[in-house]
Amino acid sequence: GLNSPLGDFHHLSTISALDSGQGLEVLYHFWLGRGVTLRVRCPKARASLPTLVELIPAADWYEREVHELLGIEFAGHPGLGPLLLPDDWDAPPPLLSREDVR
């Protein structure tokens, strides 16, 4: 688990992500007796991070949402299927910044 003054107790509050224009950022928001945010940056091209689902099952839907809206792969995730978008969505992930849209 995560090292904290509360032992192995940790709570994943949410996972958020954004396209900074310089790449993608994934923010893991934890409660460890106080709010703690872990920021991970990855390039847009073939963005991939390891899943947290095996360590923290609550990460499941948060990772699915980030995958669907920004296209980030979570390696080892048991099922990154559709969550929010229609099953027949074939456009790029809707929250990726695109040069042709301003």
Wavefront OBJ file of the C-alpha trace (Angstrom):
o trace
v 0.000 0.000 0.000
v 0.895 3.637 0.079
v 3.073 4.761 2.954
v 1.077 7.042 5.212
v 0.902 7.968 8.885
v -2.352 5.970 8.960
v -0.667 2.686 8.035
v -2.080 0.987 4.968
v -5.337 2.975 5.049
v -5.760 4.980 1.886
v -8.730 6.157 -0.088
v -8.729 6.965 -3.784
v -11.198 9.852 -4.004
v -11.121 10.163 -7.791
v -8.886 10.211 -10.844
v -8.991 13.236 -13.108
v -7.061 13.975 -16.273
v -6.449 16.760 -18.732
v -4.790 17.583 -22.002
v -2.340 20.353 -21.119
v -1.379 20.962 -24.741
v 2.117 19.698 -23.878
v 0.881 16.187 -23.151
v -1.610 14.438 -20.928
v -1.753 14.655 -17.152
v -3.481 12.159 -14.893
v -4.169 13.244 -11.331
v -4.782 10.635 -8.655
v -6.601 12.249 -5.722
v -6.148 10.365 -2.442
v -7.315 10.936 1.092
v -4.577 9.962 3.555
v -5.828 11.860 6.574
v -5.453 14.893 4.292
v -5.825 15.432 0.563
v -2.899 14.200 -1.525
v -2.711 14.459 -5.314
v -0.257 12.468 -7.396
v 0.297 13.946 -10.879
v 1.562 11.703 -13.683
v 2.427 13.092 -17.107
v 2.487 11.093 -20.311
v 2.839 11.940 -24.009
v -0.296 12.101 -26.168
v 1.057 9.627 -28.688
v 0.234 6.137 -27.385
v -0.451 7.371 -23.850
v -0.352 4.466 -21.417
v -0.078 4.009 -17.669
v -0.296 0.891 -15.508
v -3.711 0.249 -13.995
v -4.308 0.620 -10.270
v -7.320 -1.721 -10.304
v -5.467 -4.686 -8.768
v -4.238 -2.519 -5.873
v -7.286 -0.266 -5.597
v -10.460 -1.765 -7.106
v -12.229 1.622 -6.884
v -9.940 2.853 -9.697
v -11.955 0.761 -12.200
v -14.576 3.269 -13.356
v -12.272 6.280 -12.949
v -9.736 4.691 -15.315
v -12.501 3.738 -17.747
v -13.729 7.348 -17.796
v -10.224 8.756 -18.394
v -9.611 6.147 -21.107
v -12.842 6.983 -22.893
v -12.571 10.778 -22.697
v -8.810 11.196 -23.286
v -7.706 7.907 -24.859
v -5.188 6.939 -22.180
v -4.633 3.174 -22.009
v -4.382 1.602 -18.571
v -2.197 -1.458 -19.082
v -3.580 -4.493 -17.300
v -7.066 -3.037 -16.787
v -9.648 -5.844 -16.931
v -12.129 -4.008 -19.185
v -11.837 -0.569 -20.744
v -15.148 -0.874 -22.605
v -17.644 1.942 -23.221
v -18.818 3.778 -20.130
v -20.160 7.250 -20.991
v -20.034 7.552 -24.768
v -22.366 5.734 -27.164
v -21.280 2.207 -28.106
v -20.882 3.299 -31.744
v -18.600 6.302 -30.953
v -15.886 6.330 -33.621
v -14.498 9.870 -33.281
v -11.317 10.729 -31.351
v -11.625 10.977 -27.571
v -13.711 14.119 -26.950
v -11.433 15.848 -24.424
v -8.222 15.692 -26.449
v -7.095 19.116 -27.643
v -6.992 19.270 -31.393
v -5.250 21.851 -33.540
v -8.176 22.006 -35.979
v -10.689 22.943 -33.251
v -10.417 26.260 -31.436
l 1 2 3 4 5 6 7 8 9 10 11 12 13 14 15 16 17 18 19 20 21 22 23 24 25 26 27 28 29 30 31 32 33 34 35 36 37 38 39 40 41 42 43 44 45 46 47 48 49 50 51 52 53 54 55 56 57 58 59 60 61 62 63 64 65 66 67 68 69 70 71 72 73 74 75 76 77 78 79 80 81 82 83 84 85 86 87 88 89 90 91 92 93 94 95 96 97 98 99 100 101 102
